[in-house]
Structure formats: structure tokens, C-alpha cells
Amino acid sequence: MGATFTEEEIVMKRLNKSSSILVGSAVATASVGLPMAAQCSEELFSTNDLASGYMLAEAETVKMPEGKCGEGKCGSMGKTKAPVAEGGKGEAAKMAEGKCGAGMKMGEGSCGADMGMAGMDMDEKGMVMNANSDTLPRDCKKISEDVSFTVKAGTAHATHNGTIFGFDSNEWNVKPCSRVTVRFINEDSVRHQWMMHGLPKYIYPEGMFHLEVNGPGERTGTFIVASDAKTMLVHCDISQHMQKGMKGQFKVNGGSGDLPSIPGISGSIYPDSYKRMKPSKK
Amino acid sequence: MPSPAIRVEQGDKIELVLENTHYFPHTIHLHGVDHPYMQEDGSGNDGVPQTFPSPEGAMVQPGESFTYRFQPRQTGTMVYHCHVQTGTHILMGLIGMFIIEENRPNNWVQTFNVGDGHVRHSSVAIKEVYDREYDLQYIGSDKELHNIIQQYNDPRLIAEAMNQHYKLADRKPEYFTLNGKSFPYTIPESLVIVAPNEKVKLRMFNGGEDMLAMHTHGHKATITHYDGIEHNPSAQITRDIYSLMGAQRVDLELNTTNDGLHNYGEGVWLFHDHNEFGITTDSAMPGGNVSVIVYESFLTENGLPRVNGTDLTKFFTNEYYDRTYPVWGTLENADKFGIVDRNQ
């Protein structure tokens, strides 16, 4: 039950592999061009002043101690020391050695991108990918509010003309730095996904959060959004499901406009012609 | 990628689950496979919407799933295909081989042969007679039909254009594939690899609409089965062209004994459609369903046939498929065989 990737996502994946830069105010670490397994660096930042921008200049490559990162111990969300939402109060949180990133649910100690699984908690009925209820985006000092949505998916929710598959809602709005819990209910007998793109990549591999249910059932997962005004794509990536209606937009802080082809909200960039055609005479 | 060959064992109780993730209704019809018309609960098994005994499963709607149940009593190379709007759904690839193997002890058949071609785990009965086994599915595709699904988003418009505007009787395919690939990609993907003094089983299947006249260079094979049924062994026919109409199958016994009849010795022997359009790719020739029977002694370390003939690089250029490449592009005497200088 692997996620399938669009061309754009594959490009994103490659970019992510070769340009992971971790920054902090106290000790800055850059690990550019190292293989994925070696990219797991400790980052320490007691405050979140990313905006100042000087940290990139301070960044220096440090050699990681043997065995700290490899051997499937930590992914790109691995042993980061980051502020946590609760209890941490902005201090660097102590992550238990050998565990995965904050708030990530990992099966049996296997974690993250090192194993090419990008933080998937999965079984034969479904999957939660890149769940995060603790690690704050750099531009958030604390969680602004907890919100939850229930999303139903299936052909029964294809209520707009020209759609076959659908979500029961196609737009979600949250405040900056919200902690969002999505309960995703699949009412069909085939696989569906609630796949989101555009989250901060230094927390979420590929910038993705993803719920997936194979046949009737449900999965619930939590993520924390950043503060900038942004509209993110949500879709089902099973072949043609997005094109046939399973597409939505997730707006943070009012969003950054509407995406095209959101059922009931925006039109297609290349709209269909509904002129009555005649049978071809060839 | 063709619909994969499915293998089961004679007498197995089979549950075949169709999960329809697509945006049109579909079914599975078990063509030639022993199956009852109705299941015990009164629902159907035949996959034909017009004659289905129950509403459930008559057409499996998008997002739904349906289970066909059967226990085949007879063996053979059979077929499964969608029976909704067959004129377009089959011709766009919803068709594959369904093979029932003899019931034997310790028989672990390869349930799916994804991409077809070499069968990695043949059944006990096949291994008693044959050294190797290959599934060969041929399909011809009409780009006019295949382009329709890219013209619209609205599935109602797609369905109209496919089933009401597209004129099936005027159909003319341009792309011809063996196991989902056209030459030169058939060469790494769909070789028939053999060694001397072997018996090789070829299950040859016409998943397309146009007649096939498959020809084996260097070999005359014996047709042992037509449409999955064994032909009278004393009357079996050995020949070098194997004709297949739409959905037909022949099982071939390819004997690699160098006796001047069954085989003329080792080598890299072409096998291809002798309907010449079948060896073209959008009218660029050679292309289409050309592949080779290659002896192991003629394989390179990379697993490719060792030949010293034409430079193959031109087959990977856009100019070749635009048909602007010099016809004899690799010959040195370009003044005779190169691109004509129209300004001379």
C-alpha cells in the first residue's frame, strides 16, 4: 500500500534529499549533500527566530558521531531537538535516544525516511503518515488552538456535476499555528486518501501529511500548521480520483488564494467544452 | 502494462474480488473459464450486465467491490475481460489471460504474472513436459480512442465521446504491443530465452482486435491447444505462422532440437507479426510487436541479445517516430541513402 507520487512530488522528493538544511540560534548545523541516513543532525534552538535569517550564515557542517543517525534509528524527522507544544515552554525538548521525531507514531521502533517509509503508521486497512502533535513549526511559539475535522470520502459525496468521487467538504480553514486533528472516514469499498501537500518540510517529509483507508473504515491523525497565509492541496492520489472530484484546499491564516478545480469553489484552468459534439466522420 | 495473466489450480475454490477504483462501471467476464451462471445467494458470476441475474454486481460501480465465486473443473489458457462497453473497455486494455493449471500435489502456481512474459513458477504439470514457459499477450491500440480520456475531465463527456462519437467500425490502431511494449522495448522486456534441445511452452493470446499472423524465424512450433482445449495429439499441426483472431489463444510447443524442422540451430531469431502493420509504431517500421527468440549462448552479460547488425540508437530518437530520420540512416554513403537536400 505505497503512496503513489506525481512527477512534481518526485521532484520535491529529490530536492528534499539533497538540500536539507537545519538551522538553530545556539548551535547551527548544516548537512548539505550528505546521504539521507547521515542527514539526521541535532538541532538546538531555544527560541524560534528563524525570521532573522542570520542562522544560515552561521551554519556549519559538523560530523555526526558514528551510529547516532544511521541504522534506521532516525529519519529526517528524527532526533531533532525542537520546542514542544506542551510542557516544553519553548525549551529544547529532550528526545529519548533512539526514538523517532516528536509525536510521530512509528511501528516497532522503525522510523522514518531512513527506511524509505516517511513516517508511516500503517497496516492492511490504512495508514497515517507524518502525524505530529508536538513539534512546533519554527515560526510558532505555541499552539494557537486545537481544531478537529471529520472528513467523509466516497462516491456518495460526489455531489458536483461531472464528479465521480468526492469529500463531503472541499475547504478547511484554520488559524496560524493550529493543531489539527482530522478524522477521515472512507465510505467506499476501495482505497481512498486524504493527502495534504505544503507543510513545512523540516518537520514533515515531502511536506506531506496523509491519511489513507483501504475500504470502509477510518483513520485519525494530527498535525500542526505553520503561521504563514497559505493554501495547501488536499487530494486522493489514487489514479484519477482527484481529477474526478476528490480534491480540496486547506487554508491557513486566510490562505493564499484558491486552487483550481476545487469542486463547488473554483473552476478548471482548462474547462470542458459542453457544446454538443457530433459523432466523428472519419 | 497488460492486465496480468492470472493462474489458478483446477478445482480451487476461487473468490475473485473486483475493486473498482476507476470512474466508470466495470465487470469481470470469465471467458472460457468454467463458472456457474449464478452464485448460491442468487447474484451472478458471468459479468455481463445485460444478462446478470441480480442488480448487485451487474455493473460494479466506481468505489464498489464485487466478488465472483467459482471452482473451475477444466484446465486451459482462458481469458478475463470487462464486459461493460466491450467495444471500448476491452480495446483499452481491460483483458488478460486466465490460466487454469492441472490439479497436482505440491503445486504452487504463480497467481499473477505481472507484465506477462516469462513464467517464473510454472505448475507441476507444465514442468513435467516443458523446460520454460512464457505468456505472450498482443494488443493493438488506436490513439484516437486512447486520446479521448485526455480531452475531458467530466466522465459523462468522456463516456459520450468513447461510446457514441467514436466510430468503432472505423477503428484503425497505430500501436502494437507484446506484453505492453513495442520494439525496441520488447527486446529487454519480452525476450523468449531458450537453450538447445528444450521444450518451451508459449501461451500466445490476441488481446486486441486485429488478426495476428505470428511468425517464428528459425523454428516451426506445434500448436497443442486452441482456446485452451487440447487438440487431438495425433493431428496436431506444426507450422511457422500462428493465426489468432480477437481473444483467441494458442498454446505452442516450441521444440529447440536442431533437426531442420523444429529448429535450424542456435541464434537470435526474430518472432513477429507477419501482418506488416503489426510491426509498426504509428507507422514507423520496425516497431510494434517484434521480439526475438534468443539462445542463451547469444545473450550478453547484460541479458541482451548479442547481435552485430543495425545500430539501434535511431529507434530511441524522436525523428524516427516523426518519420524524418534518414531511411538508411546508418549507412555511410549518405549521398545515396541520406536525407534528400530539397534545395539542390
Interface residues (C-beta under 8 A of the other chain):
Chain A: G154 T155 N161 G162 I164 F165 D188 S189 V190 R191 G215 I238 S239 Q240 H241 Q243 K244 S261 S268 Y270 D272 Y274 M277 K278 P279 S280 K281 K282
Chain B: E19 N20 T21 H22 Y23 Q61 P62 G63 E64 S65 E144 Y152 N153 D154 P155 R156 L157 E160 A161 Q164 H165 Y166 K167 D170
